[in-house]
Amino acid sequence: MSTLTVTAKGQVTFKRDLLRHLGIEPGQQVEVVKSPGGRVTLRAAAPTGTIEDFIGCLAGKTRKTATLEEISEAASAGWSARP
């Protein structure tokens, strides 16, 4: 069990080993859920993404541009390979 100290500003710093245990990386957000009896649950926040974030995420990664036929063939091959 770890004991943490609350600062005058009401802040708490979690130790590195605890953050590793929770799978929380530097810069990542955490989610805190209040439970009855004064308990809280702390976990790494699930990344929130939108389709707008996804569109264009590979732009500039390659010089090749796929034709619609190539995209269709790749999609068909991917689905036909599924069990």
PDB file of N, CA, C and O in Angstrom:
ATOM      1  N   MET A   1       0.846  -1.180   0.000  1.00  0.00           N
ATOM      2  CA  MET A   1       0.000   0.000   0.000  1.00  0.00           C
ATOM      3  C   MET A   1       0.889   1.240   0.000  1.00  0.00           C
ATOM      4  O   MET A   1       1.883   1.302   0.723  1.00  0.00           O
ATOM      5  N   SER A   2       0.524   2.220  -0.813  1.00  0.00           N
ATOM      6  CA  SER A   2       1.265   3.479  -0.880  1.00  0.00           C
ATOM      7  C   SER A   2       0.523   4.557  -0.111  1.00  0.00           C
ATOM      8  O   SER A   2      -0.707   4.602  -0.108  1.00  0.00           O
ATOM      9  N   THR A   3       1.280   5.418   0.536  1.00  0.00           N
ATOM     10  CA  THR A   3       0.701   6.571   1.213  1.00  0.00           C
ATOM     11  C   THR A   3       1.154   7.819   0.479  1.00  0.00           C
ATOM     12  O   THR A   3       2.349   8.011   0.254  1.00  0.00           O
ATOM     13  N   LEU A   4       0.211   8.668   0.104  1.00  0.00           N
ATOM     14  CA  LEU A   4       0.497   9.890  -0.626  1.00  0.00           C
ATOM     15  C   LEU A   4       0.172  11.093   0.236  1.00  0.00           C
ATOM     16  O   LEU A   4      -0.678  11.016   1.124  1.00  0.00           O
ATOM     17  N   THR A   5       0.844  12.205  -0.022  1.00  0.00           N
ATOM     18  CA  THR A   5       0.635  13.434   0.740  1.00  0.00           C
ATOM     19  C   THR A   5      -0.091  14.454  -0.126  1.00  0.00           C
ATOM     20  O   THR A   5       0.249  14.650  -1.293  1.00  0.00           O
ATOM     21  N   VAL A   6      -1.091  15.098   0.456  1.00  0.00           N
ATOM     22  CA  VAL A   6      -1.840  16.136  -0.238  1.00  0.00           C
ATOM     23  C   VAL A   6      -1.153  17.470   0.020  1.00  0.00           C
ATOM     24  O   VAL A   6      -0.854  17.809   1.165  1.00  0.00           O
ATOM     25  N   THR A   7      -0.899  18.235  -1.061  1.00  0.00           N
ATOM     26  CA  THR A   7      -0.245  19.536  -0.922  1.00  0.00           C
ATOM     27  C   THR A   7      -1.243  20.582  -0.455  1.00  0.00           C
ATOM     28  O   THR A   7      -2.442  20.312  -0.376  1.00  0.00           O
ATOM     29  N   ALA A   8      -0.755  21.768  -0.148  1.00  0.00           N
ATOM     30  CA  ALA A   8      -1.621  22.876   0.271  1.00  0.00           C
ATOM     31  C   ALA A   8      -2.614  23.248  -0.828  1.00  0.00           C
ATOM     32  O   ALA A   8      -3.688  23.778  -0.545  1.00  0.00           O
ATOM     33  N   LYS A   9      -2.251  22.968  -2.091  1.00  0.00           N
ATOM     34  CA  LYS A   9      -3.148  23.249  -3.219  1.00  0.00           C
ATOM     35  C   LYS A   9      -4.161  22.133  -3.447  1.00  0.00           C
ATOM     36  O   LYS A   9      -4.990  22.231  -4.351  1.00  0.00           O
ATOM     37  N   GLY A  10      -4.109  21.080  -2.644  1.00  0.00           N
ATOM     38  CA  GLY A  10      -5.034  19.963  -2.797  1.00  0.00           C
ATOM     39  C   GLY A  10      -4.609  18.979  -3.877  1.00  0.00           C
ATOM     40  O   GLY A  10      -5.437  18.232  -4.398  1.00  0.00           O
ATOM     41  N   GLN A  11      -3.339  18.974  -4.212  1.00  0.00           N
ATOM     42  CA  GLN A  11      -2.836  18.087  -5.258  1.00  0.00           C
ATOM     43  C   GLN A  11      -2.092  16.895  -4.662  1.00  0.00           C
ATOM     44  O   GLN A  11      -1.537  16.968  -3.566  1.00  0.00           O
ATOM     45  N   VAL A  12      -2.098  15.802  -5.410  1.00  0.00           N
ATOM     46  CA  VAL A  12      -1.413  14.588  -5.011  1.00  0.00           C
ATOM     47  C   VAL A  12      -0.547  14.132  -6.177  1.00  0.00           C
ATOM     48  O   VAL A  12      -0.985  14.169  -7.327  1.00  0.00           O
ATOM     49  N   THR A  13       0.669  13.703  -5.890  1.00  0.00           N
ATOM     50  CA  THR A  13       1.558  13.163  -6.917  1.00  0.00           C
ATOM     51  C   THR A  13       1.632  11.662  -6.731  1.00  0.00           C
ATOM     52  O   THR A  13       1.964  11.174  -5.650  1.00  0.00           O
ATOM     53  N   PHE A  14       1.317  10.923  -7.804  1.00  0.00           N
ATOM     54  CA  PHE A  14       1.378   9.471  -7.747  1.00  0.00           C
ATOM     55  C   PHE A  14       2.782   9.001  -8.083  1.00  0.00           C
ATOM     56  O   PHE A  14       3.429   9.545  -8.978  1.00  0.00           O
ATOM     57  N   LYS A  15       3.239   8.015  -7.382  1.00  0.00           N
ATOM     58  CA  LYS A  15       4.578   7.457  -7.596  1.00  0.00           C
ATOM     59  C   LYS A  15       4.640   6.738  -8.951  1.00  0.00           C
ATOM     60  O   LYS A  15       3.641   6.212  -9.440  1.00  0.00           O
ATOM     61  N   ARG A  16       5.828   6.732  -9.536  1.00  0.00           N
ATOM     62  CA  ARG A  16       6.054   6.143 -10.856  1.00  0.00           C
ATOM     63  C   ARG A  16       5.610   4.679 -10.917  1.00  0.00           C
ATOM     64  O   ARG A  16       4.994   4.258 -11.896  1.00  0.00           O
ATOM     65  N   ASP A  17       5.924   3.898  -9.864  1.00  0.00           N
ATOM     66  CA  ASP A  17       5.562   2.478  -9.904  1.00  0.00           C
ATOM     67  C   ASP A  17       4.054   2.274  -9.902  1.00  0.00           C
ATOM     68  O   ASP A  17       3.565   1.320 -10.507  1.00  0.00           O
ATOM     69  N   LEU A  18       3.319   3.135  -9.248  1.00  0.00           N
ATOM     70  CA  LEU A  18       1.865   3.050  -9.234  1.00  0.00           C
ATOM     71  C   LEU A  18       1.295   3.396 -10.611  1.00  0.00           C
ATOM     72  O   LEU A  18       0.376   2.734 -11.093  1.00  0.00           O
ATOM     73  N   LEU A  19       1.841   4.428 -11.233  1.00  0.00           N
ATOM     74  CA  LEU A  19       1.390   4.809 -12.571  1.00  0.00           C
ATOM     75  C   LEU A  19       1.686   3.697 -13.581  1.00  0.00           C
ATOM     76  O   LEU A  19       0.865   3.413 -14.453  1.00  0.00           O
ATOM     77  N   ARG A  20       2.848   3.075 -13.461  1.00  0.00           N
ATOM     78  CA  ARG A  20       3.179   1.943 -14.345  1.00  0.00           C
ATOM     79  C   ARG A  20       2.188   0.802 -14.145  1.00  0.00           C
ATOM     80  O   ARG A  20       1.727   0.189 -15.108  1.00  0.00           O
ATOM     81  N   HIS A  21       1.867   0.528 -12.880  1.00  0.00           N
ATOM     82  CA  HIS A  21       0.910  -0.534 -12.565  1.00  0.00           C
ATOM     83  C   HIS A  21      -0.442  -0.269 -13.228  1.00  0.00           C
ATOM     84  O   HIS A  21      -1.116  -1.200 -13.668  1.00  0.00           O
ATOM     85  N   LEU A  22      -0.829   0.993 -13.296  1.00  0.00           N
ATOM     86  CA  LEU A  22      -2.104   1.371 -13.903  1.00  0.00           C
ATOM     87  C   LEU A  22      -2.014   1.509 -15.425  1.00  0.00           C
ATOM     88  O   LEU A  22      -3.032   1.674 -16.097  1.00  0.00           O
ATOM     89  N   GLY A  23      -0.803   1.441 -15.962  1.00  0.00           N
ATOM     90  CA  GLY A  23      -0.641   1.579 -17.408  1.00  0.00           C
ATOM     91  C   GLY A  23      -0.766   3.006 -17.883  1.00  0.00           C
ATOM     92  O   GLY A  23      -1.154   3.255 -19.025  1.00  0.00           O
ATOM     93  N   ILE A  24      -0.438   3.953 -17.008  1.00  0.00           N
ATOM     94  CA  ILE A  24      -0.561   5.374 -17.333  1.00  0.00           C
ATOM     95  C   ILE A  24       0.805   5.915 -17.732  1.00  0.00           C
ATOM     96  O   ILE A  24       1.776   5.804 -16.983  1.00  0.00           O
ATOM     97  N   GLU A  25       0.865   6.501 -18.922  1.00  0.00           N
ATOM     98  CA  GLU A  25       2.094   7.054 -19.474  1.00  0.00           C
ATOM     99  C   GLU A  25       2.143   8.566 -19.236  1.00  0.00           C
ATOM    100  O   GLU A  25       1.100   9.191 -19.047  1.00  0.00           O
ATOM    101  N   PRO A  26       3.338   9.159 -19.242  1.00  0.00           N
ATOM    102  CA  PRO A  26       3.441  10.613 -19.105  1.00  0.00           C
ATOM    103  C   PRO A  26       2.628  11.328 -20.195  1.00  0.00           C
ATOM    104  O   PRO A  26       2.677  10.952 -21.366  1.00  0.00           O
ATOM    105  N   GLY A  27       1.905  12.332 -19.800  1.00  0.00           N
ATOM    106  CA  GLY A  27       1.085  13.098 -20.729  1.00  0.00           C
ATOM    107  C   GLY A  27      -0.306  12.522 -20.951  1.00  0.00           C
ATOM    108  O   GLY A  27      -1.160  13.175 -21.550  1.00  0.00           O
ATOM    109  N   GLN A  28      -0.537  11.317 -20.479  1.00  0.00           N
ATOM    110  CA  GLN A  28      -1.835  10.670 -20.659  1.00  0.00           C
ATOM    111  C   GLN A  28      -2.808  11.169 -19.596  1.00  0.00           C
ATOM    112  O   GLN A  28      -2.399  11.553 -18.500  1.00  0.00           O
ATOM    113  N   GLN A  29      -4.074  11.159 -19.922  1.00  0.00           N
ATOM    114  CA  GLN A  29      -5.091  11.575 -18.965  1.00  0.00           C
ATOM    115  C   GLN A  29      -5.538  10.389 -18.129  1.00  0.00           C
ATOM    116  O   GLN A  29      -5.448   9.239 -18.558  1.00  0.00           O
ATOM    117  N   VAL A  30      -6.024  10.688 -16.924  1.00  0.00           N
ATOM    118  CA  VAL A  30      -6.556   9.649 -16.048  1.00  0.00           C
ATOM    119  C   VAL A  30      -8.026   9.919 -15.804  1.00  0.00           C
ATOM    120  O   VAL A  30      -8.494  11.054 -15.890  1.00  0.00           O
ATOM    121  N   GLU A  31      -8.733   8.866 -15.502  1.00  0.00           N
ATOM    122  CA  GLU A  31     -10.161   8.963 -15.217  1.00  0.00           C
ATOM    123  C   GLU A  31     -10.362   8.590 -13.755  1.00  0.00           C
ATOM    124  O   GLU A  31      -9.842   7.574 -13.293  1.00  0.00           O
ATOM    125  N   VAL A  32     -11.108   9.402 -13.031  1.00  0.00           N
ATOM    126  CA  VAL A  32     -11.389   9.153 -11.621  1.00  0.00           C
ATOM    127  C   VAL A  32     -12.899   9.017 -11.461  1.00  0.00           C
ATOM    128  O   VAL A  32     -13.657   9.904 -11.855  1.00  0.00           O
ATOM    129  N   VAL A  33     -13.331   7.892 -10.877  1.00  0.00           N
ATOM    130  CA  VAL A  33     -14.750   7.632 -10.664  1.00  0.00           C
ATOM    131  C   VAL A  33     -15.008   7.605  -9.162  1.00  0.00           C
ATOM    132  O   VAL A  33     -14.378   6.840  -8.433  1.00  0.00           O
ATOM    133  N   LYS A  34     -15.936   8.442  -8.703  1.00  0.00           N
ATOM    134  CA  LYS A  34     -16.301   8.471  -7.283  1.00  0.00           C
ATOM    135  C   LYS A  34     -17.250   7.321  -6.974  1.00  0.00           C
ATOM    136  O   LYS A  34     -18.195   7.062  -7.719  1.00  0.00           O
ATOM    137  N   SER A  35     -16.985   6.634  -5.865  1.00  0.00           N
ATOM    138  CA  SER A  35     -17.831   5.531  -5.411  1.00  0.00           C
ATOM    139  C   SER A  35     -18.329   5.830  -4.011  1.00  0.00           C
ATOM    140  O   SER A  35     -17.742   6.657  -3.313  1.00  0.00           O
ATOM    141  N   PRO A  36     -19.401   5.175  -3.587  1.00  0.00           N
ATOM    142  CA  PRO A  36     -19.908   5.385  -2.229  1.00  0.00           C
ATOM    143  C   PRO A  36     -18.841   5.036  -1.189  1.00  0.00           C
ATOM    144  O   PRO A  36     -17.935   4.244  -1.449  1.00  0.00           O
ATOM    145  N   GLY A  37     -18.965   5.627  -0.039  1.00  0.00           N
ATOM    146  CA  GLY A  37     -18.064   5.327   1.071  1.00  0.00           C
ATOM    147  C   GLY A  37     -16.726   6.023   0.975  1.00  0.00           C
ATOM    148  O   GLY A  37     -15.775   5.617   1.643  1.00  0.00           O
ATOM    149  N   GLY A  38     -16.624   7.070   0.156  1.00  0.00           N
ATOM    150  CA  GLY A  38     -15.383   7.816   0.059  1.00  0.00           C
ATOM    151  C   GLY A  38     -14.302   7.135  -0.764  1.00  0.00           C
ATOM    152  O   GLY A  38     -13.131   7.497  -0.654  1.00  0.00           O
ATOM    153  N   ARG A  39     -14.664   6.163  -1.580  1.00  0.00           N
ATOM    154  CA  ARG A  39     -13.692   5.472  -2.430  1.00  0.00           C
ATOM    155  C   ARG A  39     -13.701   6.068  -3.833  1.00  0.00           C
ATOM    156  O   ARG A  39     -14.710   6.598  -4.298  1.00  0.00           O
ATOM    157  N   VAL A  40     -12.562   5.966  -4.487  1.00  0.00           N
ATOM    158  CA  VAL A  40     -12.460   6.385  -5.879  1.00  0.00           C
ATOM    159  C   VAL A  40     -11.735   5.298  -6.669  1.00  0.00           C
ATOM    160  O   VAL A  40     -10.944   4.531  -6.119  1.00  0.00           O
ATOM    161  N   THR A  41     -12.019   5.249  -7.953  1.00  0.00           N
ATOM    162  CA  THR A  41     -11.322   4.348  -8.864  1.00  0.00           C
ATOM    163  C   THR A  41     -10.534   5.220  -9.829  1.00  0.00           C
ATOM    164  O   THR A  41     -11.069   6.163 -10.410  1.00  0.00           O
ATOM    165  N   LEU A  42      -9.269   4.897  -9.992  1.00  0.00           N
ATOM    166  CA  LEU A  42      -8.379   5.648 -10.869  1.00  0.00           C
ATOM    167  C   LEU A  42      -7.916   4.713 -11.969  1.00  0.00           C
ATOM    168  O   LEU A  42      -7.478   3.595 -11.697  1.00  0.00           O
ATOM    169  N   ARG A  43      -8.013   5.176 -13.235  1.00  0.00           N
ATOM    170  CA  ARG A  43      -7.545   4.362 -14.358  1.00  0.00           C
ATOM    171  C   ARG A  43      -7.143   5.263 -15.509  1.00  0.00           C
ATOM    172  O   ARG A  43      -7.513   6.436 -15.562  1.00  0.00           O
ATOM    173  N   ALA A  44      -6.380   4.697 -16.425  1.00  0.00           N
ATOM    174  CA  ALA A  44      -5.994   5.445 -17.616  1.00  0.00           C
ATOM    175  C   ALA A  44      -7.251   5.747 -18.414  1.00  0.00           C
ATOM    176  O   ALA A  44      -8.074   4.861 -18.646  1.00  0.00           O
ATOM    177  N   ALA A  45      -7.397   6.988 -18.830  1.00  0.00           N
ATOM    178  CA  ALA A  45      -8.566   7.381 -19.606  1.00  0.00           C
ATOM    179  C   ALA A  45      -8.474   6.773 -20.995  1.00  0.00           C
ATOM    180  O   ALA A  45      -7.407   6.753 -21.608  1.00  0.00           O
ATOM    181  N   ALA A  46      -9.592   6.283 -21.479  1.00  0.00           N
ATOM    182  CA  ALA A  46      -9.638   5.736 -22.833  1.00  0.00           C
ATOM    183  C   ALA A  46      -9.461   6.879 -23.822  1.00  0.00           C
ATOM    184  O   ALA A  46     -10.060   7.943 -23.663  1.00  0.00           O
ATOM    185  N   PRO A  47      -8.646   6.662 -24.832  1.00  0.00           N
ATOM    186  CA  PRO A  47      -8.460   7.737 -25.809  1.00  0.00           C
ATOM    187  C   PRO A  47      -9.770   8.042 -26.515  1.00  0.00           C
ATOM    188  O   PRO A  47     -10.499   7.138 -26.923  1.00  0.00           O
ATOM    189  N   THR A  48     -10.049   9.300 -26.649  1.00  0.00           N
ATOM    190  CA  THR A  48     -11.246   9.703 -27.367  1.00  0.00           C
ATOM    191  C   THR A  48     -10.836  10.119 -28.759  1.00  0.00           C
ATOM    192  O   THR A  48      -9.950  10.954 -28.941  1.00  0.00           O
ATOM    193  N   GLY A  49     -11.468   9.549 -29.704  1.00  0.00           N
ATOM    194  CA  GLY A  49     -11.136   9.864 -31.084  1.00  0.00           C
ATOM    195  C   GLY A  49     -12.397   9.995 -31.898  1.00  0.00           C
ATOM    196  O   GLY A  49     -13.435   9.419 -31.574  1.00  0.00           O
ATOM    197  N   THR A  50     -12.288  10.742 -32.931  1.00  0.00           N
ATOM    198  CA  THR A  50     -13.406  10.915 -33.836  1.00  0.00           C
ATOM    199  C   THR A  50     -12.974  10.460 -35.219  1.00  0.00           C
ATOM    200  O   THR A  50     -11.785  10.254 -35.464  1.00  0.00           O
ATOM    201  N   ILE A  51     -13.905  10.306 -36.096  1.00  0.00           N
ATOM    202  CA  ILE A  51     -13.577   9.933 -37.456  1.00  0.00           C
ATOM    203  C   ILE A  51     -12.735  11.021 -38.106  1.00  0.00           C
ATOM    204  O   ILE A  51     -11.913  10.734 -38.976  1.00  0.00           O
ATOM    205  N   GLU A  52     -12.932  12.263 -37.693  1.00  0.00           N
ATOM    206  CA  GLU A  52     -12.129  13.366 -38.227  1.00  0.00           C
ATOM    207  C   GLU A  52     -10.659  13.211 -37.836  1.00  0.00           C
ATOM    208  O   GLU A  52      -9.768  13.562 -38.610  1.00  0.00           O
ATOM    209  N   ASP A  53     -10.407  12.681 -36.626  1.00  0.00           N
ATOM    210  CA  ASP A  53      -9.035  12.426 -36.198  1.00  0.00           C
ATOM    211  C   ASP A  53      -8.399  11.327 -37.047  1.00  0.00           C
ATOM    212  O   ASP A  53      -7.208  11.372 -37.353  1.00  0.00           O
ATOM    213  N   PHE A  54      -9.211  10.343 -37.420  1.00  0.00           N
ATOM    214  CA  PHE A  54      -8.709   9.206 -38.182  1.00  0.00           C
ATOM    215  C   PHE A  54      -8.437   9.563 -39.641  1.00  0.00           C
ATOM    216  O   PHE A  54      -7.425   9.157 -40.212  1.00  0.00           O
ATOM    217  N   ILE A  55      -9.344  10.320 -40.229  1.00  0.00           N
ATOM    218  CA  ILE A  55      -9.200  10.660 -41.649  1.00  0.00           C
ATOM    219  C   ILE A  55      -7.924  11.475 -41.843  1.00  0.00           C
ATOM    220  O   ILE A  55      -7.713  12.493 -41.183  1.00  0.00           O
ATOM    221  N   GLY A  56      -7.117  11.028 -42.718  1.00  0.00           N
ATOM    222  CA  GLY A  56      -5.881  11.733 -43.021  1.00  0.00           C
ATOM    223  C   GLY A  56      -4.723  11.416 -42.098  1.00  0.00           C
ATOM    224  O   GLY A  56      -3.661  12.028 -42.215  1.00  0.00           O
ATOM    225  N   CYS A  57      -4.902  10.465 -41.172  1.00  0.00           N
ATOM    226  CA  CYS A  57      -3.817  10.172 -40.229  1.00  0.00           C
ATOM    227  C   CYS A  57      -2.611   9.552 -40.931  1.00  0.00           C
ATOM    228  O   CYS A  57      -1.501   9.592 -40.400  1.00  0.00           O
ATOM    229  N   LEU A  58      -2.814   8.983 -42.114  1.00  0.00           N
ATOM    230  CA  LEU A  58      -1.700   8.397 -42.857  1.00  0.00           C
ATOM    231  C   LEU A  58      -1.189   9.324 -43.961  1.00  0.00           C
ATOM    232  O   LEU A  58      -0.273   8.965 -44.701  1.00  0.00           O
ATOM    233  N   ALA A  59      -1.772  10.496 -44.068  1.00  0.00           N
ATOM    234  CA  ALA A  59      -1.367  11.432 -45.115  1.00  0.00           C
ATOM    235  C   ALA A  59       0.111  11.767 -44.972  1.00  0.00           C
ATOM    236  O   ALA A  59       0.590  12.058 -43.876  1.00  0.00           O
ATOM    237  N   GLY A  60       0.819  11.721 -46.079  1.00  0.00           N
ATOM    238  CA  GLY A  60       2.236  12.049 -46.083  1.00  0.00           C
ATOM    239  C   GLY A  60       3.145  10.920 -45.634  1.00  0.00           C
ATOM    240  O   GLY A  60       4.361  11.105 -45.582  1.00  0.00           O
ATOM    241  N   LYS A  61       2.593   9.748 -45.306  1.00  0.00           N
ATOM    242  CA  LYS A  61       3.401   8.619 -44.842  1.00  0.00           C
ATOM    243  C   LYS A  61       4.016   7.850 -46.011  1.00  0.00           C
ATOM    244  O   LYS A  61       4.989   7.118 -45.829  1.00  0.00           O
ATOM    245  N   THR A  62       3.460   8.011 -47.197  1.00  0.00           N
ATOM    246  CA  THR A  62       3.971   7.323 -48.384  1.00  0.00           C
ATOM    247  C   THR A  62       3.742   8.204 -49.597  1.00  0.00           C
ATOM    248  O   THR A  62       2.901   9.104 -49.585  1.00  0.00           O
ATOM    249  N   ARG A  63       4.496   7.932 -50.630  1.00  0.00           N
ATOM    250  CA  ARG A  63       4.330   8.702 -51.864  1.00  0.00           C
ATOM    251  C   ARG A  63       3.325   8.039 -52.800  1.00  0.00           C
ATOM    252  O   ARG A  63       2.874   8.657 -53.765  1.00  0.00           O
ATOM    253  N   LYS A  64       2.972   6.784 -52.520  1.00  0.00           N
ATOM    254  CA  LYS A  64       2.060   6.044 -53.379  1.00  0.00           C
ATOM    255  C   LYS A  64       0.614   6.447 -53.106  1.00  0.00           C
ATOM    256  O   LYS A  64       0.212   6.652 -51.961  1.00  0.00           O
ATOM    257  N   THR A  65      -0.142   6.554 -54.169  1.00  0.00           N
ATOM    258  CA  THR A  65      -1.566   6.819 -54.058  1.00  0.00           C
ATOM    259  C   THR A  65      -2.300   5.618 -54.620  1.00  0.00           C
ATOM    260  O   THR A  65      -2.082   5.244 -55.772  1.00  0.00           O
ATOM    261  N   ALA A  66      -3.166   5.009 -53.828  1.00  0.00           N
ATOM    262  CA  ALA A  66      -3.907   3.832 -54.264  1.00  0.00           C
ATOM    263  C   ALA A  66      -5.108   4.256 -55.094  1.00  0.00           C
ATOM    264  O   ALA A  66      -5.762   5.259 -54.809  1.00  0.00           O
ATOM    265  N   THR A  67      -5.381   3.470 -56.126  1.00  0.00           N
ATOM    266  CA  THR A  67      -6.580   3.719 -56.932  1.00  0.00           C
ATOM    267  C   THR A  67      -7.769   3.093 -56.212  1.00  0.00           C
ATOM    268  O   THR A  67      -7.593   2.305 -55.283  1.00  0.00           O
ATOM    269  N   LEU A  68      -8.965   3.441 -56.634  1.00  0.00           N
ATOM    270  CA  LEU A  68     -10.156   2.841 -56.036  1.00  0.00           C
ATOM    271  C   LEU A  68     -10.178   1.334 -56.257  1.00  0.00           C
ATOM    272  O   LEU A  68     -10.628   0.586 -55.389  1.00  0.00           O
ATOM    273  N   GLU A  69      -9.698   0.886 -57.404  1.00  0.00           N
ATOM    274  CA  GLU A  69      -9.644  -0.555 -57.675  1.00  0.00           C
ATOM    275  C   GLU A  69      -8.699  -1.252 -56.701  1.00  0.00           C
ATOM    276  O   GLU A  69      -9.022  -2.325 -56.193  1.00  0.00           O
ATOM    277  N   GLU A  70      -7.537  -0.656 -56.435  1.00  0.00           N
ATOM    278  CA  GLU A  70      -6.582  -1.244 -55.494  1.00  0.00           C
ATOM    279  C   GLU A  70      -7.154  -1.294 -54.081  1.00  0.00           C
ATOM    280  O   GLU A  70      -6.960  -2.270 -53.357  1.00  0.00           O
ATOM    281  N   ILE A  71      -7.850  -0.245 -53.704  1.00  0.00           N
ATOM    282  CA  ILE A  71      -8.474  -0.214 -52.373  1.00  0.00           C
ATOM    283  C   ILE A  71      -9.533  -1.292 -52.279  1.00  0.00           C
ATOM    284  O   ILE A  71      -9.612  -1.992 -51.269  1.00  0.00           O
ATOM    285  N   SER A  72     -10.353  -1.440 -53.314  1.00  0.00           N
ATOM    286  CA  SER A  72     -11.407  -2.451 -53.330  1.00  0.00           C
ATOM    287  C   SER A  72     -10.817  -3.857 -53.264  1.00  0.00           C
ATOM    288  O   SER A  72     -11.317  -4.706 -52.526  1.00  0.00           O
ATOM    289  N   GLU A  73      -9.757  -4.104 -54.031  1.00  0.00           N
ATOM    290  CA  GLU A  73      -9.108  -5.412 -54.012  1.00  0.00           C
ATOM    291  C   GLU A  73      -8.529  -5.715 -52.633  1.00  0.00           C
ATOM    292  O   GLU A  73      -8.658  -6.840 -52.150  1.00  0.00           O
ATOM    293  N   ALA A  74      -7.903  -4.752 -52.001  1.00  0.00           N
ATOM    294  CA  ALA A  74      -7.317  -4.953 -50.670  1.00  0.00           C
ATOM    295  C   ALA A  74      -8.416  -5.235 -49.646  1.00  0.00           C
ATOM    296  O   ALA A  74      -8.258  -6.098 -48.783  1.00  0.00           O
ATOM    297  N   ALA A  75      -9.516  -4.515 -49.745  1.00  0.00           N
ATOM    298  CA  ALA A  75     -10.629  -4.741 -48.815  1.00  0.00           C
ATOM    299  C   ALA A  75     -11.213  -6.140 -49.013  1.00  0.00           C
ATOM    300  O   ALA A  75     -11.498  -6.836 -48.039  1.00  0.00           O
ATOM    301  N   SER A  76     -11.390  -6.548 -50.262  1.00  0.00           N
ATOM    302  CA  SER A  76     -11.935  -7.884 -50.547  1.00  0.00           C
ATOM    303  C   SER A  76     -11.002  -8.972 -50.044  1.00  0.00           C
ATOM    304  O   SER A  76     -11.448  -9.958 -49.457  1.00  0.00           O
ATOM    305  N   ALA A  77      -9.717  -8.794 -50.273  1.00  0.00           N
ATOM    306  CA  ALA A  77      -8.741  -9.786 -49.817  1.00  0.00           C
ATOM    307  C   ALA A  77      -8.744  -9.880 -48.299  1.00  0.00           C
ATOM    308  O   ALA A  77      -8.634 -10.973 -47.744  1.00  0.00           O
ATOM    309  N   GLY A  78      -8.868  -8.750 -47.629  1.00  0.00           N
ATOM    310  CA  GLY A  78      -8.886  -8.747 -46.160  1.00  0.00           C
ATOM    311  C   GLY A  78     -10.092  -9.474 -45.610  1.00  0.00           C
ATOM    312  O   GLY A  78      -9.969 -10.245 -44.658  1.00  0.00           O
ATOM    313  N   TRP A  79     -11.271  -9.240 -46.198  1.00  0.00           N
ATOM    314  CA  TRP A  79     -12.481  -9.894 -45.719  1.00  0.00           C
ATOM    315  C   TRP A  79     -12.492 -11.379 -46.063  1.00  0.00           C
ATOM    316  O   TRP A  79     -12.968 -12.193 -45.271  1.00  0.00           O
ATOM    317  N   SER A  80     -11.973 -11.739 -47.232  1.00  0.00           N
ATOM    318  CA  SER A  80     -11.997 -13.158 -47.617  1.00  0.00           C
ATOM    319  C   SER A  80     -11.019 -13.982 -46.781  1.00  0.00           C
ATOM    320  O   SER A  80     -11.176 -15.199 -46.678  1.00  0.00           O
ATOM    321  N   ALA A  81     -10.030 -13.350 -46.194  1.00  0.00           N
ATOM    322  CA  ALA A  81      -9.051 -14.065 -45.378  1.00  0.00           C
ATOM    323  C   ALA A  81      -9.559 -14.323 -43.968  1.00  0.00           C
ATOM    324  O   ALA A  81      -8.927 -15.063 -43.215  1.00  0.00           O
ATOM    325  N   ARG A  82     -10.677 -13.732 -43.599  1.00  0.00           N
ATOM    326  CA  ARG A  82     -11.216 -13.935 -42.242  1.00  0.00           C
ATOM    327  C   ARG A  82     -11.851 -15.303 -42.129  1.00  0.00           C
ATOM    328  O   ARG A  82     -12.464 -15.781 -43.083  1.00  0.00           O
ATOM    329  N   PRO A  83     -11.714 -15.944 -40.971  1.00  0.00           N
ATOM    330  CA  PRO A  83     -12.300 -17.275 -40.763  1.00  0.00           C
ATOM    331  C   PRO A  83     -13.820 -17.239 -40.683  1.00  0.00           C
ATOM    332  O   PRO A  83     -14.454 -18.281 -40.511  1.00  0.00           O
TER     333      PRO A  83
END
